[in-house]
Amino acid sequence: MSLLTVRDAKTGALELRSDNPDQIAAALSAVGVRFERWPLAPLSADAPADAVLAAYKPRLDAFMGETGAGTADVIKLDPSHPQKDAMRAKFLSEHTHTEDEVRYFHAGAGNFVLHLNGRVYDAYCTAGDLISVPAHVTHWFDAGTEPQFTVLRVFTDTTGWTPHYTGSDMAERFPAITG
């Protein structure tokens, strides 16, 4: 189940906690972040990447036509991956990108945690969730110590995904919340 928590970035005081997709979408939309629930394709969590792309092609084509994004791919990560710790560490520190970061969760889960307007927005995304974090928004991503997900990534230019680290300790101060 998707979950959004919003905390004051200075005090940590809880301002919102919701598992209602409409409330999550409204709260994130207010700060320019797109959140939607898409129907899941009738595929297993371990379906091959090309099958996942094909299953979502009509919805992806519409999304990319609307946003101007150019392509999509699939990334999978599970606890047996030999680079899982290094991959987690790469995105666990607060950073920005020069283009929107768009993810659709076909299976599994992960937290996109955003630091905006004096607040920390922790969006725990699960299967069926699409999130689009605008370019230049400070954030971090955490799939946990035992990551398990299959996500579609939508992009215009993959160089836009190079993380630009802020040097902030926000990710240590606000660990991801999954339940």
C-alpha positions in Angstrom: 0.0 0.0 0.0 1.3 3.4 -1.0 2.0 5.8 1.9 2.9 9.5 2.1 4.3 11.1 5.2 5.1 14.8 5.3 7.3 16.2 8.1 8.7 19.6 9.0 12.3 19.6 7.9 13.6 21.4 11.0 11.6 19.8 13.8 10.6 16.4 12.2 7.0 17.1 13.3 4.5 15.0 11.4 2.2 17.1 9.3 0.5 14.4 7.1 0.3 10.7 7.0 -1.9 9.1 4.3 -2.3 5.9 2.4 -5.2 7.4 0.3 -4.0 7.6 -3.3 -6.1 10.8 -3.9 -4.7 12.5 -0.9 -1.2 11.4 -1.8 -1.6 12.8 -5.4 -3.1 16.1 -4.1 -0.3 16.7 -1.5 2.4 15.9 -4.0 0.8 17.9 -6.8 0.8 20.9 -4.6 4.6 20.8 -4.8 4.8 20.0 -8.5 5.3 16.2 -8.1 3.1 13.9 -10.2 1.6 10.8 -8.5 -0.8 8.4 -10.2 -2.1 4.9 -9.8 -2.0 2.8 -13.0 -3.6 -0.6 -13.4 -1.1 -3.4 -13.1 -0.5 -5.5 -16.3 -1.3 -9.2 -15.8 2.4 -10.2 -15.7 4.4 -11.8 -13.0 6.9 -9.8 -10.9 9.7 -11.6 -12.7 8.5 -11.1 -16.2 11.2 -10.3 -18.7 11.9 -6.6 -19.3 10.6 -6.6 -22.9 7.3 -8.2 -21.8 6.9 -5.5 -19.1 7.6 -2.7 -21.6 5.1 -4.3 -24.1 2.4 -4.6 -21.5 2.5 -0.9 -20.6 3.3 0.4 -24.1 -0.1 2.1 -24.8 -0.1 3.9 -21.4 3.6 4.7 -21.8 3.1 6.1 -25.3 0.3 8.4 -24.0 2.4 9.5 -21.0 5.5 10.2 -23.2 3.4 12.0 -25.7 2.0 14.2 -23.0 5.3 14.9 -21.3 7.7 14.9 -24.2 9.8 12.1 -22.8 11.5 10.0 -25.4 12.0 6.5 -24.2 11.5 4.0 -21.4 13.3 1.0 -20.0 12.9 -1.5 -17.2 15.2 -2.0 -14.2 14.9 -4.8 -11.7 16.7 -5.2 -8.4 16.4 -8.0 -5.9 18.3 -9.0 -2.8 20.5 -11.5 -4.7 22.0 -8.8 -6.9 25.7 -8.6 -6.2 25.7 -4.7 -6.6 22.6 -4.1 -4.5 24.4 -2.3 -1.7 26.4 -0.1 -4.1 23.3 0.7 -6.1 21.4 1.7 -2.9 24.2 3.9 -1.7 24.4 5.8 -5.0 20.9 7.2 -4.5 20.6 7.3 -0.7 22.2 10.7 -0.4 20.2 13.9 -1.2 20.7 14.9 -4.8 19.1 16.5 -7.8 18.8 15.6 -11.6 18.7 17.9 -14.6 15.6 16.2 -15.9 12.4 14.7 -14.4 12.9 11.4 -12.7 9.9 9.2 -13.6 9.3 5.7 -12.2 6.4 3.3 -12.5 6.4 0.4 -10.1 5.3 -2.8 -11.8 6.3 -4.8 -8.8 8.0 -4.2 -5.4 8.4 -0.9 -3.7 10.7 1.9 -2.8 10.7 5.4 -1.2 11.2 8.7 -3.0 11.9 11.2 -0.3 11.8 14.8 -1.3 13.1 17.9 0.5 10.9 20.9 -0.5 9.7 24.1 1.0 10.9 23.3 4.5 9.3 19.9 4.5 10.3 16.3 3.8 7.8 14.3 1.7 8.4 10.6 1.9 6.5 8.8 -0.8 6.5 5.0 -0.3 5.6 3.8 -3.8 4.3 0.3 -4.4 3.1 -1.8 -7.4 0.8 0.4 -9.5 2.4 3.7 -8.5 3.8 6.3 -11.0 5.8 9.1 -9.6 7.5 12.0 -11.5 10.0 14.1 -9.5 10.6 17.3 -11.4 14.1 18.3 -12.4 16.2 20.1 -9.8 14.1 18.9 -6.8 16.2 17.7 -4.0 15.5 14.1 -3.1 16.8 10.6 -2.4 15.6 7.1 -3.1 15.7 4.1 -0.8 14.6 0.6 -1.7 15.8 -0.7 1.7 18.5 -3.2 2.6 16.7 -6.0 0.7 15.5 -4.3 -2.4 12.8 -6.0 -4.5 11.3 -4.1 -7.4 10.6 -4.0 -11.2 10.2 -0.4 -12.4 9.8 1.3 -15.7 12.0 4.4 -16.1 10.9 7.1 -18.4 13.4 9.6 -19.7 14.3 12.1 -22.4 18.1 12.0 -22.0 19.8 9.5 -19.7 22.5 12.0 -18.9 19.8 14.0 -17.1 19.8 11.2 -14.5 23.3 11.9 -13.3 22.9 12.6 -9.6 24.2 16.0 -8.4 24.7 15.6 -4.7 23.9 18.4 -2.3 26.2 17.4 0.6 23.3 17.6 3.0 22.7 15.1 5.8 18.9 15.1 5.2 18.8 11.4 4.2 20.5 10.4 7.5 18.2 12.7 9.5 15.0 11.4 7.7 15.3 7.7 7.0 12.6 6.3 4.7 9.3 5.2 6.2 7.7 2.0 4.8 4.7 1.4 7.0 
